[in-house]
Amino acid sequence: MKLGYYPGCTLKTKAINLEVSAVKSLEALGVEVEELERWNCCGAVYSLADDDLVHLLAPVRDLIRAKDQGLDKVMTLCSMCYNTIARANLLMRKDEEKRDAINNFLEEETDYFGEVDVVHYLQFVRDDIGWDKVAAAVKNPLKDLKVGPYYGCTLTKPGEIKIDDSIEPVSFKNLIEAIGAEYVAYPDAETCCGSYQIIGNPEAALKTTATIVESAEKRGADALILSCPLCEYNIGRRQADVRGLREGLEPLPVFYFTQLLAIALGLDIDTLHLDRNMPEAQKLLEDKGILATA
């Protein structure tokens, strides 16, 4: 099975721990990914202005690249990239007037009408591989590891492109159980991490993140998993600042979900690039004896 793959900007730099673990895990599950040959930044966020077509040009160009490469499906890893590209794709399929305007503006590009399907990695594993196959491929079940999922804003909203139920999503739950870990539910799994407010209003973003960390810790989570580099930055890399806002908060390691998948599949530790995670992440895995058996 071959799958088109859009990496996005951050996965080639600060979030290489997401990309490498994800691609290698798919290979272990029998899936070959074909990276887009000429991709550009997706624009990071989908514009909420109804007449703002300029900000759709970047994600549409990526979709055109996939079409020109002969791909009928393209997978994303970053949940914000997924949200942006999937929503642009939906507009190109449904809004003839805006589609014509964009195609006319991109006159040197191939006309695009929404021919390519856009999926998130988690969605692809669920629908095209299946949890049973994942579980059967596990060589190093993550026993004694209590994991809380963090969906954030962009995997379950808006309804037209969500990959799971907005009220009770289960995709991460199914993944956690498939790799042998213990699923931990907590109330703030979909609470916004503060997003780009970490730049414009960092205090507000850190307060929001503190609520998420506290919520998961109270339910007994050893760690959180997520798929968005910005969420990982706010909840993981800035967590020392977060803990300074709430007395009693302990370090709560944050992983990309593909890192735990890679460990469970028995891939080499170098695949994880744990040096890009918060320091407590590797220590947790060592204390649980998980890395020793990977």
Secondary structure, DSSP 8 states (H G I E B T S, - for coil): -EEEEE--SGGGTTTHHHHHHHHHHHHHTT-EEEE-TT-----SS----TT--GGGHHHHHHHHHHHHTT-SEEEE-SHHHHHHHHHHHHHHHH-HHHHHHHHHHTTTS----S-SEEEEHHHHIIIII-HHHHHHH-SS--TT-EEEE---SSSS-STTT-SS-SSS--HHHHHHHHTT-EE---TTTTS---TTHHHH-HHHHHHHHHHHHHHHHHTT-SEEEES-HHHHIIIIITHHHHHTTSTT-----EEEHHHHHHHHTT--GGGT-GGGS-HHHHHHHHHTTHHHH-
